[in-house]
């Protein structure tokens, strides 16, 4: 007996393929080479130039980049990742890549972030005193979070 391919099964297959393909394309885009010749431009102008030559979009807080010195760069056939690392590290910034979005963040030194780390343990209980499995516990004003009942 022949199985019929349903429309929903086909849609799921196409969606999975597109998801996997888009991740591969993003990784390939980071390795693409660029040539940039810019003299004393703002970081915003630097980002716009990269956006015009690639499929990436930048996300940043204005306060992070407004008071930074201008950018001068003469890069011939350099990988995008290397260009960003060279320009941003001098300004105390770093790039985080999520798909085709580049998020600009403040760079923190290892010793600075290690000094603030603390080991916290405890239990999350309901009103009867039973452990709650699957509760999300997060550090306020950060992206640090964990789920209860999950081994680390």
N, C-alpha and C positions, 0 to 999 in steps of 0.2 A: 504494500500500500504506500502510495506517495504522500509525503507530508506537504501541506500547503504552507507557503510563506505568507504570514499575515502582514498587514500594513504596519501594525504596531511593532512587530519584531524587526522589520526592515528599518523603521525609524530609529529604534534603539541601536541597531547595528551601525547606522550612519552616524548617530550622535556619539557613540563610543569612538568610532574612527576619527571623527572631527576633533574630539577632545584630545586623543593621542597625537594626532597630526599637528594640532595647534601648539602643544608642548614641544614637539620636535622643532617646529618652525621657530619658536621663541629662542630655543637653545642655539639654533643655527644663526639667528639674527645677531646674537651677542658676539659671535665669531666673525661676523662680516667686517670687512675692512672699510675704513673711511679715510678720506683725505680732507682735512680742515685747515684753513688758513685764516685765522682771526687775530685781530690786533686790538687790544684794549676794549673788549666788549663786556657787557654785564653777563652774569651767569644766566639770566633770563634769555638774553640773545644767544648765548652759547647753546642752551637747551633747545631753543626754537630752530637753530641751525641743524642740530642733530635730528630733531623731529622732521624737518623738511627732507632729510636724506635717508631716513629709516622709517620703519613702521612703529617705532616706539613713541610713547607719550610720557611726559614727565609730570610727577606730582610732588609738590613741595609746599612748605609754609613760607610765605614771603619774608617773615621775620628771620628765617634761617639764612636767606641768601642776600637780603638787601644791603647789609653792611660789609659784604665781602669785596675784596679787591677785584678789579677787572681781570678778564681772562685774555691771555695772548697765547696762541698755540699755532704751531706749524707741524701738522701731522700728515705724513704721506703713507697711505695704505696701512694704517694701524687698526688693530681690533678695537671695537667700540668699548669693550670692557676696560682695556688698557688706557684708552683716552680718558674715560671717566675717572678711573682710579688715579691717574696722574693729576688731573685738574682738581678733583674734589679733595684729595688727601691733603694738599697744601692749604686748603681752606677749612680743615676740620670737619669735613663732610664725607658721607659715604653713600653709595647707591645700593638699593635693594631691588631685586628684579622679581616681578610677578607677572608672568605672561609677557605681554607687550607693554607693560607699564613699568617705569623706573621711578622708584620712590626715593627722594633725596632726604637723608636724615643726618642728624648731628652724629659725629663720630665720637665714641667714648673709648678711652684707653682701657686696657684689660685690668690694670690695677685699680682704676676708678670704679669700674663695675664690680670687681671682686670685693672691694671694701664694703659695698652695700648689700652683698648677698648674705642671707641668713637661712639656716635650715629651720623650717617650721613644720611641726607635725601636730596632729590632733585627730579628732573624730567629729563627723557631722551626724547628729542624731535627730530623730523626729521627736514629737512630744511624748511618745511612750518610751523613749530611750533606745530605740532600735536604730542601727546604722543605716544611713541613707546611701545607697549605691547609685552612682551616676550623677551626684550633685557636682556642679561646677564651682570650684573655689578659685578666686582670682585675687591678685595683688592690685589694690586700688590704684588707678591712674597709670597702669602699665598694661602690656599685652601678655603678661605672665599669668598662666592659669593651668589648672589640672582638674582631673575628674576623680571623685572619690571611688574607691573600690577597684582602682586600676593599678596594677603593679608597675613600678618605674623601672 
